[in-house]
C-alpha cells in the first residue's frame, strides 16, 4: 500500500503502478480471448485514489493500492467467456494515453528541479 501525500512524485508513482497493473490485466484478457469460462479482469484504482485523497486532506492516512477485480458485468458467449476484444483495445489505448501523460508530468517536474538547481 502506498501513502498519498501532497508530493506530486508520490501521486505519479501510485498512478504509474496502477496503469502498469491495468496494462497487465488488459494483456491477460486479450490472451484469454478464446479461453472457455474465462472472466475478464479490471483494475480498481480511481475510486480508491479519490477516497485516499479525501482521507489525506482530512488528516488521515491516505493509503491507496490498485487492485484487480472481476467486474462480471458483461455478457458471456457460448464458451462462458466475457472478453470483448474491441473494449479491451479501447481500454489499452486509454491506458497508454494516461501512462504517457503521467510520464510527461514527471519529466516536467524533473525539468523544474533541474532549473531550480541551476539558479
C-alpha positions in Angstrom: 0.0 0.0 0.0 1.3 3.4 -0.9 0.6 6.6 1.0 -0.8 9.6 -0.9 0.7 12.9 0.2 0.9 16.3 -1.3 4.0 15.2 -3.1 3.4 15.0 -6.8 6.1 12.3 -7.2 4.2 10.0 -4.8 1.0 10.5 -6.6 2.5 9.9 -10.0 4.3 6.8 -8.7 1.0 5.3 -7.5 -0.8 6.2 -10.7 2.0 4.6 -12.8 1.8 1.4 -10.8 -1.9 1.3 -11.3 -1.5 1.8 -15.1 1.1 -1.0 -15.2 -1.3 -3.3 -13.4 -4.1 -2.3 -15.7 -1.9 -3.0 -18.8 -1.2 -6.5 -17.4 -4.9 -7.1 -16.8 -5.7 -6.0 -20.4 -3.0 -8.2 -21.8 -4.3 -11.1 -19.8 -7.9 -10.5 -21.0 -6.7 -10.4 -24.6 -4.6 -13.5 -24.2 -7.6 -15.4 -22.9 -10.0 -14.2 -25.6 -10.8 -17.8 -26.6 -10.4 -19.5 -23.2 -13.6 -21.2 -22.1 -15.2 -19.8 -18.9 -12.6 -17.1 -18.6 -14.0 -13.9 -17.0 -12.2 -10.6 -17.7 -10.4 -8.7 -15.0 -10.1 -5.0 -14.5 -8.3 -2.6 -12.0 -10.0 -0.6 -9.2 -7.9 2.5 -8.8 -9.6 5.8 -9.5 -12.3 5.4 -6.8 -9.7 4.2 -4.3 -7.4 7.1 -5.1 -10.3 9.6 -4.6 -11.1 8.1 -1.2 -7.4 8.1 -0.2 -7.0 11.8 -1.2 -10.1 12.7 0.8 -8.7 10.9 3.8 -5.3 12.6 3.4 -6.9 16.0 3.1 -8.7 15.4 6.4 -5.5 14.3 8.1 -6.0 10.6 7.5 -3.5 8.1 6.2 -4.4 8.4 2.5 -3.3 4.8 1.7 -4.1 3.5 -1.8 -3.3 0.5 -3.8 -4.7 -0.6 -7.2 -6.5 -3.9 -7.1 -7.6 -6.5 -9.6 -11.2 -7.5 -9.7 -13.7 -9.3 -11.9 -16.5 -6.9 -12.9 -18.8 -9.7 -14.2 -21.0 -7.1 -15.8 -20.6 -8.1 -19.5 -22.5 -10.9 -21.1 -20.8 -14.2 -21.8 -20.5 -16.0 -25.1 -21.3 -19.7 -25.7 -17.9 -20.7 -24.2 -18.7 -18.8 -21.0 -16.1 -16.2 -21.8 -16.9 -12.5 -21.5 -13.8 -10.8 -23.1 -14.7 -8.2 -25.7 -11.7 -7.6 -27.9 -12.9 -4.1 -29.1 -13.5 -3.0 -25.5 -10.1 -4.2 -24.4 -8.4 -2.3 -27.2 -10.2 0.9 -26.2 -9.0 0.3 -22.6 -5.5 -0.3 -23.8 -5.5 3.0 -25.8 -6.8 4.9 -22.8 -4.3 3.3 -20.5 -1.4 4.2 -22.9 -2.5 7.8 -23.1 -2.8 8.1 -19.3 0.6 6.5 -18.9 2.2 8.9 -21.4 0.5 11.9 -19.6 1.9 10.8 -16.2 5.4 10.4 -17.6 5.2 13.8 -19.2 4.2 15.4 -15.9 7.0 13.6 -14.2 9.5 14.8 -16.8 8.3 18.4 -16.4 8.7 18.2 -12.6 12.3 16.9 -13.1 13.0 19.8 -15.5 11.7 22.3 -12.9 14.0 20.8 -10.3 17.0 21.0 -12.7 16.2 24.6 -13.4 15.9 25.4 -9.7 19.3 23.8 -9.0 21.0 25.8 -11.8 19.7 29.1 -10.5 
